[in-house]
Amino acid sequence: RFGSSPIDSALLSKFETTLGQPPHFLLRRGIVFSHRDMDQILALHSQGKPFFLYTGRGPSSEAMHMGHVIPFLFTKWLQEAFNVPLVIQMTDDEKFLWKDISLETARSYTTENAKDIIALGFDPERTFIFSDLDYIGSSPEFYRNMCRVQKAVTFNQAKGIFGFTESDCIGKISFPAIQAAPSFSSSFPHIFNSRSDIPCLIPCAIDQDPYFRMTRDVAPRIGCPKPALLHSTFFPALQGCQTKMSASDPNSSVFLTDTPKAVKDKINKYAFSGGGATVEEHKKNGGNCDIDVSYQYLRFFLDDDQRLEKIL
Amino acid sequence: RFGSSPIDSALLSKFETTLGQPPHFLLRRGIVFSHRDMDQILALHSQGKPFFLYTGRGPSSEAMHMGHVIPFLFTKWLQEAFNVPLVIQMTDDEKFLWKDISLETARSYTTENAKDIIALGFDPERTFIFSDLDYIGSSPEFYRNMCRVQKAVTFNQAKGIFGFTESDCIGKISFPAIQAAPSFSSSFPHIFNSRSDIPCLIPCAIDQDPYFRMTRDVAPRIGCPKPALLHSTFFPALQGCQTKMSASDPNSSVFLTDTPKAVKDKINKYAFSGGGATVEEHKKNGGNCDIDVSYQYLRFFLDDDQRLEKIL
């Protein structure tokens, strides 16, 4: 897919050799399924050279759902396995530009979502979570990197990558530069001591890849290292594996704010079943785990391979 | 011109009544020649209500020429006459985006140009000169106003106003929002105590009007007062009244860094003359002051009406 590479057994072996521990189950199970330049990041780690992690969240509502959690859970493992700094961008400016909400509302979503992200247990000493609406106005270096990227990308290029039209507002059109800027260590002088040469690894859902293909294209032209990438697939909605969880449809998603009972009820009521059409049929043929949403969720959350194998 | 009004004798009388002093000679001589909503600003002043001044400079080189000085000289008079705060935006980010220079070079032009601007004698207690490259990264409120404007203007609108093409970089396309933001008092919470309702008067050269027509269009949609405007005409280049001084052509301009002797030599050598073709012709018919660059310069700089009249 546009120059990314699948995560194959050779790379999984390199992970194991480099870290001295098995790769995360999301990697082993193909949920984190492709990458760009991950070999180079593993090589850096072997040589004791620094790099940092960057991921983000578009805070589109107060409630995060389980699908949003996957890249963060995986990022947490990466931070622990590699013992590196992590920056987490909350693109509240993006949500203001794209949605019919005020800046104040977008900013409040950042606070609510940040609580859920913090609750996942990132290393407080090595993690920087920031609101664009706050941080861009607090960091001349971040703004300068935005300018550098904005100078290096034309409307035509942004249109080609993101499908912008002439009716889109000018904020949307220049936004990709804001998502690009955290890939460069010089955007965080307080973390990286004003160094601009520290490489970045971005774990993200695959739909974010266009932003970072653009970033990788621009990086050498502005004298910065290209960020490496690890792509994860989508977490399926309750309605089935071909659907994506949507925060705007409460019945498609399990939210972090749902009570344990609400989660159980939702799964029982809405989760697409791979079971047989009748009890007899089910007893005879068994269920189809490939399309059974409950089983698929276990693939994302159950770290015990043997138990998962047994359920299959 | 697109809804602006000429500065006529009625408005000049209002100036005089409001201020208890004659309007500045640039107003009287039609060099500051049109306006938007200046009546409302005069009314505010009469009522003792606050407003502020905003002007700016695109620091495209180290050297400012006399043409650049005119709006600042006039702004200085406005500040003294009305006794109001003034913000001066140095758009070094714009110059970085438009020109083949680095951010560091653009930022250094701000410092050099700011020295020339300061030397004109603005009230140090009531004047805030800022570099975009520094201030945007130091003011969340400024960035938020940028976002508000960027959400309210489409590519199509920006194209219609500024003639952008699809080959322009995305930074240029969103830049007009950066020039709009200082029109709103909430962009300077440290000056206006976080008030968002203080009206703005922008003295500027006429070529900047498109930015502020856009700003006036957007202002009510983001809950801010429309800025008022005072437009000045161009200062002619040495080559003649139909030409505009250009910093990139040293022989077209008198620079603030030129020595008195260099100024004299430039005027003598290059200033387009309205004199007769021969001494005889000149003695018979006199000169044509309308096209004589030396005389035109006196219209911009000689505040003594009687002396100017005598020269004519």
Interface residues (C-beta under 8 A of the other chain):
Chain A: D93 F96 L97 L103 L133 D134 I136 G137 S138 S139 P140 E141 F142 Y143 R144 C147 R148 Q150 K151 A152 V153 T154 F155 N156 A158 K159 F164 T165 E166 S167 D168 C169 I170 G171 I173 S174 P176 A177
Chain B: D93 F96 L97 L103 L133 D134 I136 G137 S138 S139 P140 E141 F142 Y143 R144 C147 R148 Q150 K151 A152 V153 T154 F155 N156 A158 K159 F164 T165 E166 S167 D168 C169 I170 G171 I173 S174 P176 A177
